[in-house]
Amino acid sequence: MDNELLRKIFLCKEHLSSLNGAKVTASNSDKQFNVVPWFQDLCDKIASLLLQITENVRKISTSLGGQAKEKMLLYLLQLNTALSVLIRIFLSESEHNIIITAARYCISKQICLCLDGLEEVLVNMQMDDDTEGFVKYMDAALERVTEIDVEKGRQIALNVCGEARRAIEEVLCHGMSIAQVALNDDCNSIKGGSKEVLSNMESLTQQINKDEPNVSMCNLFVDSCCDKLCALERKVNVAVLKLSLKVFSECTKPLEDLYDFCAMDDNLNGCEEDFDNLVADFDLHVDRMIQVGLFAVSCSTDTNCTLRMRSCLASLEALEGDLVPALTTIRSDPNKHNRLFANTLKNYWIKQALTLKKYIYCIIDPFAFCQVTYEVIREINEELEEKFKSSSPVDKDLVKPITLQTKILFEMLVVSVKDSPPENQETVKKYLTDVINVTVEIDAAADKLLSEKEICKENVFRVFKRCKIQENLLKKLLCSLGGNFADKSVINEKCEMRVADSETAAMEALMCKAKQILKDRSVLYRTPNKSRIVNKNQTRTKTPITRLVHLRNMQFTHSRLSNETSIDLQITDILDNLTTLSTSLMN
């Protein structure tokens, strides 16, 4: 790599280190004098570096692999994001007349990691594909299974069978890694489906190992194994769609609950168990959000959308080691600096999470998402009806998921209809308007009629009636979106067997590998080990998952980067942003 490029990367990092240790006096004029020239100098150094990178990329265009280009673009996007956050920190310091040292250090550390990443890409030029997931492994497994043919010879069939088994084990590991963060019913369903695949593969292997394998039986087992794999894929699809519905319906709530608990004066010395539970809930929520995001990334053929989703995920990952400790500091020392630091990271996290949600909306298939929402709400209504008939107590917490999840469906469909208008656009819009109007009614009715200490049966019925209207509207909306809708559930069936009690040694080995996949999850930055307490009822996870099968079949002319143009455009965007950021700081 060009020595001049290495020198410019070093100068940028050296300049960033001067911010970390800067001693600024209490005078406003001194702060202004220090920060503005310092940031302008940083912008000049980064601009010079980016222009040098552009020149180098043009020279090594044929040697720079597609994965390396994508990784470079990801680091550039992260660099752009981090610089914007740094400016917001400076503006907050100016507003509150205090230096937020911890926030400066946190973001400058992220900028340094981006610079290190750019250097690594330019040195290696070839990078491994780190976006593989469940679907790619599933495709490979199905291909291997269908190649098993005893008529070609027993030994050949055994060799192919061994390859197929290894491919299937990889599928099962990734499938069960998804199960670790899925909702309980889906978790058991995936485990049960995995066990069926493994059992079927074992029967196929035993049949081929016979002295005189029965060709018809072998072909039957091959077909059955493919069917079981496809069934497992459907279970995983539904699990991820339901998980995305849950995650998006409470996108920022776990963090806001944790922040409010830490920021309230009454909780400064509050119950440690309550705090630990909130941290565990937030950790699980982050893991689930990253899983859904990576699943979507592995499905999208839109390179631009994929990179921006990965950038959001990388930002969430970068905050994993700093956000909860920052909130913890408020409880032990609630001074102005610590509160501003925690608030800065909280706002950064929320902005990235909401941006990620917007990009994922663009690639989820609207019919599939609507169908899952419809069936989840139908299940809630069945529970509500049962409670009504048995005169069991009902409160607004039971109804809340209906309104939250319907609002998420509305948000998603608004984006989808705008992005890819259906033929019957006006009909879809009409049903959408009706759905959101009834949602508002349910919200108001639940707040008014289900908030009393003693809730009468008549009030429950009035709320339930509106919920049923909502269910019927969702069914009409679903039909208007097209597709082959049949009035049958796609929700994973509840698994009655206790999988854990009947797991074989092979299943246990696969489960261990699945947990390791979760533990090794990484988007861009190396994930730090988390030391917070874990909710006893949940398994901690840090893993990539795979893809939403029910995704829109989007048509794009580019699925991989083929030249340096995209890098040029991204660098141009950053250079323009540097000018804007400098101007905002001076004003």
N, C-alpha and C positions, 0 to 999 in steps of 0.2 A: 504494500500500500504506500501511496505517496507520503513522504516524510513531512511535507508541508501540511497535509491533512491531519496527521498525528499531532503536529505542533499546534494547530488551531483548536483541536479538541482539547488539548492540554490547557491552552490559554483560557478557554471557556470555563473549564472545571476549576482552574486556579482563581478566576474572577469570582465564581460562585462561592468559593471558600472564604473569600473576603467578606461576603455578606453574612455568613454564618458566625464569624467572630467579630463583626463590626460593633464598635462601642459608640453609641449615639447619645449625645447629651440631651437633656430635657427640653432644650430650646426647639420650638417649632421650625425656626429658620434653619437650624442646623440639620434637623431631620430632612427638611426639603432639600437642603444643599447636598446631603449625603445620598439620598435615595434616587433622585432624578438623574444626576450625572452617572451614578452607578448603573442604573437600569439602561440608560442610553448606551453606555459603554458595553454592557452585556449584549444589547441588541446588535450593535456594530460587530461584535465578535461572532455572534451566532450567524448573522447575515453573511459575513465573510466565509464562515465554515460551510454554510449551505450552498453558497455559490461554488465553493471548491468541490463539494460533494457532487453537485450537478455536472461539473466538468469531468470529474472522475467516472461518474456513472456512464457518461457518453462514451468515454474511452473503453470501458470494460463491459459495455452493453451485452456483448455476445457471451461473456464469461459469467455474468451475474445470473444465477438461477432464478426461476419464477418464485420459489419460496423465499429466497433472499430478498427479492424486490418487495414482496408482501411484508416481510419482517421490517424492512427499512421504512416502508410507508407507515407501518404501525408505530414505529418509534418516532417518526416525524409527527404523526397525529398526536401522540402523547406529549411530545415536546411543545406543540402548539397549545394543548390543553393546560399543561403545567405553567406555561408563561402567563396565560390568562388568569389562572388562579393566583399567581404571584402578584399580579397587578391588583387583584381584588384585596389581597392582604395589605398591600401598601395603602390603598384607599381606606381600608378599615382602620389602619394605624393612624392615618391623618384625621379621620373622623373622631376617633376615641382618644387621640393624643397619647398613644402608648405603642411601644415596639413589641410586636407579637413574635418574639424570638423563636419559639418552638414551631410556629407555623412556617416561618421563613426557612428554618432548617429542614422541615419535612418536605416542602416543595422543591427546595434546591437539591435535596437528596434525590428526588424523583427525576429532576432534570439531568443530574449526573448519570443516573442509571440509563437514561435515554441516550446520552452521549456515548456511554460505554457500549450500549447495544449497537449504535450506528457503527462504531469502530469495529466491533466483532463481525458485523455483517460484511463490511468492506474488506476485512482481512480474510474471512473464510469464503465469501462469494457464493457458496453453496450451503443451503440449510435443509434439514430434514422437514418433511411435511408433518406438522404437529396438529393438524385439524382432523385426523382420522378419528372415526368413532364407530358407534354401534352399527350404523347402516352399512358402512364400507365393509366391516367385518361380517355382517349378515350376508351381503352380496357375495363375498368370497366363500363363505360357508356353503351357501346354496349352490354355488358353482361347483365346489368340490364334491358335494353329496351327489349331485346329478351325474358326475363323471364316473361314479362307482358302477362297474359293469362286470359281473362275474363271468359272462360269456367271453370276455377278453382274456380270461385266465385268472386262476385263484390268487396267484402271487401278486399280479398287477392290481387286482381288486383290493387285496390287503394293504398294499402300499398306498393306493388312493384313499382307502378307508382311514388309514392312519393320518394322512394329510387332512382329510375331512374332519376327523375328530379334533385335531389341534385347532382347526379353524372354528369349529363349533365351541370349543372350550373358551376361545377368545371372545366369541359372541356372548356366551353365558356370563363370563366375567364382567363384561361391560354392561350387560343387561341387569345383572344383580348389583352393580355399582349404582345404577339408576334407582334400583329398588331401595337403596340405603336412604335416599332423600324423598322418595315418593310417599304419597299418603298411604295409610296403613293397609287398606283393602288392595290397593294397587301393588304394594310391596309384596303381600302374600301371593297375589295373582302371578306376578313375575317370577317369584321363586317357584311356585307350583308349575308354571309353564316351562321353566328351565329344567326342573326335575323330569318332566315328561320327555323333553328333548334328549336329555342324557340317558334316560331309560330306553328310549327308542333306538338310540345310537348303539347302546350296549347289546340290544337284541340283534341289530344288524351285524355287528362285529362277530357275535357268537355264531350266527348263521353262516357267514363267510368262512369262519374258521373250521367248519365241519369238513370231514374228509370229502364228502360229496355235497356241496352247497346246493340247496334248492333254488334254482334261478327265479322261479315265480315268487317264492317267499322273499328272496333278496330284493327283487324289484318292488314288492309290496312294502318292505321296510324302508326302502329308499324314498318312495312316494310319501309314506307316512312321516318320515323324518322331515321332509320338505314342508309338509303340512304343519307339523308341530313347530318348525322354525318360523313359518309365516304367522302362525297363531301367537307365538311369543312376540313377534314384531308388532302385531296389533295391540297386544297388552302394553308393550312399552310405549307405543304411540299414544294410547289413551292416557296412560299414566303421566306422560309429559304434558299433554294438553290440559289435563286436570290440574297439574302442578302449576302450569303457567297461569291458569285462571285464578288459582289461590294466591300465587305470588303477586300478580298484578292488582288483585282486589285489595291488597294491603301493602302496596309497594313501599311506602315510606313509614308506615305505622310502627313497626318494631323499633326502628331507630328513634323516631319521635317519642315513643313511650320511654325508651331508655334514657334519652336526653332529658326529658321532663322529670323523670325520677331523680336523676343526678343533679339537675339544676334547681329543684325545689328545696328551699331552706329546711323544710320539715324533714327531708330525706337525707340530709348531710350525714347524719349518724343513724340512718334508717336500717331496716332489717337487711342483713347481708344475704339471707336466702332469697328475698325478693329481688335484690340486685342481680344475684347469680342467675336466677331464672330468666330475668329480662335479657341478660347477656347471652344465655344459651338460646333463647328464642331468636335473638338478632343474628347470632352465628348461623343457626340453621336456615334462617331466611336468606342470608347472604349466599350460603352454599347452594340453596335451591335456585336463587336468581342466577347465579353463575352457571349452574347446570342447564337451566332453560336457555340461557344466552348461548352457551357453547353448542347446545343441541341445534339451535337455529342457525348458528354460524356454519355448521357442517352441512346444512341443507341448501343454503342460499347460493345461487349462481351469480348474484350481483356482487362483483368484487368490491365496489365502492361501499355498498351497504354492509357487507361482511366485515370490511376493515373498520368501519365506524362502530359496529357492534363490538368487535374485539377491542377497540380502543376504550369503549365504555367499561367493558369487563376488566381490562387491565387497570383502569383507574380504581375500580372497586377493589381489585386485588392489592393495588399499591397502598390502599388505606387500611388494609386488614391489620397491619402491625401497629398502627398509630391511633386509630379512631377510638377503640374501647379504652386504651390507656389514657387518652386525653379526657374522656368522660369520667374515668375513675379519679383523675387528678382533681376534678371539680369537687368531688366529695371530700377529699382529704385537705384540699386547700382552695376554697372557692374565691380566689382573688380575680381581679379584672382580667389579667393576662390569661389565666387558665380558662376562664369562661369564653373569652374571645377566640382562643385557640380551638377549643372544642366546637364552638359555633361555626368557625371557618371550615373545619373538616366535615362537620355535619352537613353544611350547605353544599359543599363540594360533592359529597356522597349522594345527596338527594338529586342534585342536578344530573349526575351521571346515570343514576338509576332511572330517572324519568326519560332521559334521552335514549337509553337502552330499550325501554319499553316501547317508545315510539318507533324505533327501527324494527323491533320484532313484530309489531303490528303490521308492518309492510309486507311481511313474508308468510304470515300464518294464513292458511286457507280459511276464508270466512265461513264457509258451510260447515267445516269440521268444528271450528271453534264455537259456532252457534249451536251445533248439535250437542256438544259436550256441555255447554252452559244450560241448554234446555233440559238435559237429563239430570244434571246436578240439581237444578231447581225443582224438577219434578220429584226427585227423592226427598228434598226438604219439605215439599208440599204434602207428600205422603206421610211424613213424620208429623207434620202439623195437623193433618186431618185425624190421624190416630190419637193424638193428644186431645183434640177437640171432642172426639167421640167418647173417649174414656174420662173426660173432664179432668185430665191431668193439667198441672200448672204450665202456663205458657208465658214467656216474656219476650221482649223485643229482640233479645240476643239470637233467638231462633230465626227470626225474620231478617235480621241484618244481612246475612250472607246473600239473600235473594237480591236485595237492592244493590249491594256492593258489586256482585258479580254481573248483574244486568248492566250496571254503569260501565264496567270494563268491556263488556260485549259491545255496548253502544260506542264507546271510544274507538275500539278496534275497527268496527264496521264503518264508522265515519272516515277513518283513514283509508280503509280498503276501498270503499266506494269512490272516494276521491282519486285514489291511485289507479284503480282499474274499474271504471264504471260498468256495472252489469247491463244487459240489454233492457231489463225491466227496472231501471234505476229509480224511476218515480215511485213504483210500487214498494221497493225496498225502503226508500226514504219515508214513505207514508207509515209503514209498519214500525220503522225505527222511531218516528215521532210518537206513535201510539205507545210503544214500549217504554220510552223514557217518561212520558206523561204518567203512565200507571206506576212507574217506579217512584216518582215523586209522591204520588198518592199513598203508596204503601209505606213509604218513609214517614209521612205525616201521620197516617193512621196508627202506625206502630208506636210512634212517640207519644201520641195522645191517648190511645186506647189500651196500650200494654205497659204503661209506666206506673200504674196505680199499684198500691200494696195488695189489694184484693181485686183481681181481674175477673170480671163476670164472663160467662160463656158467650153471651151475645156479642161482646166486644171482640173476642177471639174469632167468632164467625165472621164478623165484618172485615177483619184483617185477612182472614183465610180466603174469603170470597174474592178480594182484590188480588191475592196471590195466584188464585186459579185463573183469573182473567189474564194475569201476566203470563202464566204458563201457556195458555191458548194463543196469545199473541206471539209468543216466541215460536210456537209451532208453525204459525202462518208465516212468520218471518223466515223461518228455516226453509219452508217450501218455496218461498219467493226467491231464495238464493240459489235454487236449482239443485242439481245433484240427484243421486238415486236415493231419496229419503224413504225409508220404511219405518213404520212406527214400532221399532224395536230398539232395545237398549244397546249402545256400544260401550257402556260403562263396564269396566272389568267386574266380573262376578266376585262376590265375597268368597274367599277361600276358607272352607270349613276345616280342612285338615291343618294340623299344626306342623308346618313344614320342618321346623327346627328339630322336632322329636324323631323325624323319620329320615333325616339327611344321611346320605351315604358318605363314605370317606372321600369319594370323588367330589361330592357336592361341598363338603367342608373345605376341601382344598381350593375349590373354585371361589368359595365365599371369602377365604383368606386373601386370595389374589384380588378379588373385587374390592375389598377394603383397602388394599394397598393402592389400587388405581385411584380410589377416592383421596387417599392420603397424599398422593403425589400430584394432585391437580395443580396445574399452573397455566395461566393465560399468557403472561409475558414476563413478569417479574417472578423471581423465586418466592413462593408462598412461605411466610414465616410460620414457625410452629406456634400454635395458639395455646396459651397456658390457662385460659379461663375454664371455670367449671362447666361440665356438660350436663344438660338435662338428663336425668336418669332414664327417661323414657325415649330418648332420641339418640341416634348414632351420629357422631360428628363426621362430617364428610368434607372432602376437598378433592373434587374430581372433575374431569371433563365428561359430559354426556354427549349424546349423539345427535339425533335429528328428529324434527317433527315430520312424521310421514305425511300427515294431512297438511301439506304445504302447497301454496299456489304454484302451478307449473309456469314459472316466469321465464320468458324468452329474452336472452341477452346474447350479444355477439361476442362477448368476452367473458370467459370463465377463469382465465388466468392472465397475468400480466405478460405481455409479449414484447414490450419495449420500455424505454425510459420516460415516455411522455407523462404517465401518471405521477412519477416521482417529480418531474419538472413542475407539474401543476400543484402538487402538494407543497413543494418548496416555495413556489410563487405565493400560495395562500399564506404560508408562514411569514414570508417577507412583508406581505401586505398587512398581516396581523401585527407584526412588530411595530410598524409605523402607527397603526391605530392605538396600540397599547401605550406607546410612548406619548402620543398626543393626549390620551385620557389621563395619564399620570401628571402631565404638565398642567392640564386644566384643573 
